[in-house]
């Protein structure tokens, strides 16, 4: 993979800052870019609804700007991550998560009592409207913050404040490593399914794709000599 910088990146060939995310060599395209934000919210909602285990399968379809063979692009001089996609993630409880590119940028949560749409700028839906006459308990935000101090300011500065507090006090922040790993598992499985063009079965306990050695080979990259990390 060559270093290539073209101002603006509009030609589909730059792999520097920002545009690096459109190359599977460095990232996972929209599936891991915005996917990281939205799948995290989906996982949060699923857990609040009692779904403690990870997914059992993921499958769907995706379109790429270049041809793929064996999960790798045949062209190496232009963007190669998925531009269109629709995947269904299945969970043991019967719940489903749909990951798609052709809707408003956000998360739509559908349940027996209504629907909620949420993104970085808004939260709308009947359950939200009902808060006008049936507000949340006073300790609702405290529970979300796991009993940690409620930081003030913008969402970004509040996250930094929570993180720095937890570094000082050796506590677990509200955005912790484990839940982010669970979220990225879904995003990366979608990417692997997209690259290979087939559905995948997932063993959440063993952290392995079932019955598919080729797909499992995409779960870990080979380290450069001298830079190995043993987990």
C-alpha positions as CSV (number, residue, x, y, z in Angstrom):
1,X,0.0,0.0,0.0
2,X,1.6,3.3,-1.1
3,X,1.4,6.6,0.7
4,X,-0.7,8.8,-1.5
5,X,-2.0,12.3,-0.8
6,X,-4.2,14.2,-3.1
7,X,-5.7,17.5,-1.8
8,X,-9.4,17.1,-1.0
9,X,-9.4,13.4,-1.6
10,X,-12.2,13.8,-4.1
11,X,-10.5,11.6,-6.7
12,X,-10.9,8.5,-4.5
13,X,-7.2,7.9,-4.1
14,X,-5.9,9.8,-1.1
15,X,-5.2,7.7,2.0
16,X,-4.2,10.4,4.4
17,X,-6.1,12.1,7.2
18,X,-9.9,11.6,7.0
19,X,-9.7,9.7,3.7
20,X,-7.8,6.8,5.4
21,X,-11.2,5.5,6.5
22,X,-12.2,4.6,3.0
23,X,-9.5,1.9,2.7
24,X,-9.9,-1.6,4.3
25,X,-6.1,-1.5,4.8
26,X,-6.6,1.1,7.5
27,X,-10.3,1.2,8.5
28,X,-13.7,-0.2,7.5
29,X,-15.5,2.7,5.7
30,X,-18.9,3.8,7.0
31,X,-19.5,0.4,8.7
32,X,-16.8,1.3,11.3
33,X,-16.9,5.1,10.9
34,X,-20.5,6.1,11.7
35,X,-21.2,2.5,12.5
36,X,-19.2,2.8,15.7
37,X,-21.4,5.6,17.0
38,X,-24.8,4.0,16.0
39,X,-24.1,0.4,16.8
40,X,-22.9,1.5,20.3
41,X,-26.3,3.1,20.9
42,X,-28.1,0.0,19.6
43,X,-26.1,-2.3,21.9
44,X,-27.0,0.0,24.8
45,X,-30.7,-0.2,24.0
46,X,-30.5,-4.0,23.6
47,X,-28.8,-4.4,27.0
48,X,-31.4,-2.2,28.7
49,X,-34.0,-4.6,27.2
50,X,-32.3,-7.6,28.7
51,X,-30.2,-8.8,25.8
52,X,-26.9,-9.5,27.5
53,X,-25.3,-11.8,24.9
54,X,-23.7,-10.8,21.7
55,X,-25.0,-11.6,18.2
56,X,-25.4,-15.1,16.8
57,X,-25.2,-14.2,13.1
58,X,-24.9,-11.3,10.6
59,X,-25.6,-11.3,6.9
60,X,-26.8,-9.1,4.0
61,X,-25.3,-7.4,1.0
62,X,-22.9,-4.7,0.1
63,X,-21.6,-2.8,-2.9
64,X,-17.9,-1.7,-3.3
65,X,-16.3,0.7,-5.8
66,X,-13.9,-2.0,-6.9
67,X,-14.0,-5.8,-7.5
68,X,-13.1,-8.2,-4.7
69,X,-11.6,-11.6,-4.8
70,X,-11.1,-13.7,-1.7
71,X,-12.1,-10.7,0.5
72,X,-9.4,-8.4,-1.0
73,X,-9.7,-5.6,-3.6
74,X,-8.2,-6.3,-7.0
75,X,-7.4,-2.6,-7.4
76,X,-5.0,-1.0,-4.9
77,X,-5.0,2.6,-6.1
78,X,-8.5,3.8,-5.0
79,X,-11.1,3.7,-2.2
80,X,-12.3,0.2,-1.6
81,X,-14.7,0.2,1.4
82,X,-18.5,-0.5,1.0
83,X,-20.5,2.4,-0.4
84,X,-23.9,0.7,-0.1
85,X,-24.9,-2.0,2.4
86,X,-27.7,-3.6,4.3
87,X,-27.1,-6.2,7.0
88,X,-29.2,-8.0,9.6
89,X,-27.7,-8.8,12.9
90,X,-29.5,-11.5,14.9
91,X,-29.5,-12.0,18.7
92,X,-30.4,-14.9,21.0
93,X,-33.5,-13.1,22.2
94,X,-34.9,-12.8,18.7
95,X,-34.1,-9.1,18.5
96,X,-32.6,-7.8,15.3
97,X,-30.3,-4.9,14.4
98,X,-30.5,-3.6,10.8
99,X,-27.4,-1.8,9.5
100,X,-28.1,0.1,6.3
101,X,-26.8,3.1,4.4
102,X,-30.0,4.4,2.8
103,X,-31.8,6.1,5.8
104,X,-31.4,9.2,7.9
105,X,-28.1,9.1,9.7
106,X,-29.1,7.8,13.2
107,X,-30.7,5.0,15.1
108,X,-34.3,4.0,15.0
109,X,-35.4,1.8,18.0
110,X,-38.7,0.0,17.5
111,X,-40.4,-1.8,20.4
112,X,-43.8,-2.7,21.7
113,X,-44.5,0.7,23.2
114,X,-43.4,2.9,20.3
115,X,-40.4,4.1,18.4
116,X,-37.5,6.4,19.2
117,X,-35.1,8.0,16.6
118,X,-31.8,9.3,18.0
119,X,-28.6,10.8,16.5
120,X,-26.1,13.3,17.7
121,X,-28.5,16.2,17.4
122,X,-31.9,15.0,18.4
123,X,-34.0,12.4,20.1
124,X,-37.6,12.1,18.9
125,X,-40.6,9.7,19.1
126,X,-43.7,9.1,21.2
127,X,-41.8,7.8,24.3
128,X,-39.8,11.1,24.2
129,X,-43.1,13.1,23.8
130,X,-44.6,11.3,26.8
131,X,-41.8,12.7,29.0
132,X,-43.8,15.9,29.1
133,X,-46.4,14.4,31.3
134,X,-44.4,11.4,32.6
135,X,-40.8,12.6,33.3
136,X,-37.9,10.4,34.1
137,X,-37.0,9.8,37.7
138,X,-34.7,12.3,39.3
139,X,-31.9,9.7,39.5
140,X,-32.2,8.6,35.8
141,X,-29.1,10.5,34.6
142,X,-27.1,9.4,37.7
143,X,-27.8,5.8,36.8
144,X,-26.7,6.4,33.2
145,X,-23.4,7.8,34.7
146,X,-23.1,4.7,36.9
147,X,-23.1,6.9,40.0
148,X,-20.1,8.9,38.7
149,X,-20.0,12.7,39.0
150,X,-22.3,14.4,36.4
151,X,-20.0,16.5,34.3
152,X,-21.3,19.7,32.8
153,X,-20.7,21.4,29.4
154,X,-21.0,20.0,25.9
155,X,-21.3,16.3,25.3
156,X,-17.6,16.2,24.2
157,X,-16.3,18.0,27.3
158,X,-18.5,15.9,29.5
159,X,-16.9,12.7,28.1
160,X,-13.4,14.1,28.7
161,X,-14.4,15.1,32.2
162,X,-15.7,11.6,32.9
163,X,-12.6,10.0,31.4
164,X,-10.2,12.2,33.4
165,X,-12.1,11.6,36.6
166,X,-11.9,7.8,36.1
167,X,-8.1,8.0,35.3
168,X,-7.6,9.9,38.6
169,X,-9.9,7.6,40.7
170,X,-9.1,4.3,38.8
171,X,-12.8,3.8,38.0
172,X,-14.6,2.5,34.9
173,X,-15.8,5.4,32.6
174,X,-19.3,5.4,31.1
175,X,-17.7,4.6,27.7
176,X,-15.6,1.7,28.6
177,X,-13.3,-0.6,26.7
178,X,-15.4,-3.8,26.9
179,X,-18.7,-2.3,25.6
180,X,-16.7,-0.7,22.7
181,X,-15.2,-4.1,21.9
182,X,-18.7,-5.5,21.7
183,X,-19.8,-2.7,19.4
184,X,-16.8,-3.1,17.1
185,X,-17.3,-6.8,16.9
186,X,-20.6,-6.1,15.1
187,X,-19.0,-3.4,12.9
188,X,-16.1,-5.6,11.9
189,X,-18.3,-8.7,11.3
190,X,-20.4,-6.6,8.9
191,X,-17.2,-5.6,7.1
192,X,-16.0,-9.2,6.8
193,X,-19.4,-10.3,5.5
194,X,-19.3,-7.4,3.0
195,X,-15.8,-8.3,1.8
196,X,-16.5,-12.0,1.4
197,X,-20.1,-11.6,0.2
198,X,-21.6,-14.2,2.6
199,X,-23.5,-14.6,5.9
200,X,-21.5,-15.3,9.0
201,X,-22.3,-17.3,12.2
202,X,-20.8,-15.9,15.4
203,X,-19.8,-17.6,18.7
204,X,-19.7,-14.7,21.1
205,X,-18.1,-16.8,23.9
206,X,-15.2,-18.1,21.8
207,X,-15.1,-14.8,19.8
208,X,-14.9,-16.8,16.6
209,X,-16.8,-17.1,13.3
210,X,-18.3,-20.6,13.1
211,X,-17.3,-23.0,10.3
212,X,-15.5,-20.5,8.2
213,X,-11.7,-20.5,8.4
214,X,-11.3,-17.9,5.7
215,X,-13.6,-15.5,7.5
216,X,-11.8,-16.1,10.8
217,X,-8.5,-15.1,9.1
218,X,-9.9,-11.6,8.9
219,X,-10.3,-11.3,12.7
220,X,-6.7,-10.5,13.2
221,X,-3.9,-9.0,11.2
222,X,-0.3,-10.2,11.1
223,X,1.9,-7.9,13.2
224,X,5.1,-6.3,11.8
225,X,8.2,-8.0,13.2
226,X,9.1,-6.2,16.5
227,X,5.6,-4.8,17.0
228,X,3.8,-7.9,18.2
229,X,1.2,-7.6,20.9
230,X,0.3,-10.6,23.0
231,X,-3.3,-10.5,24.5
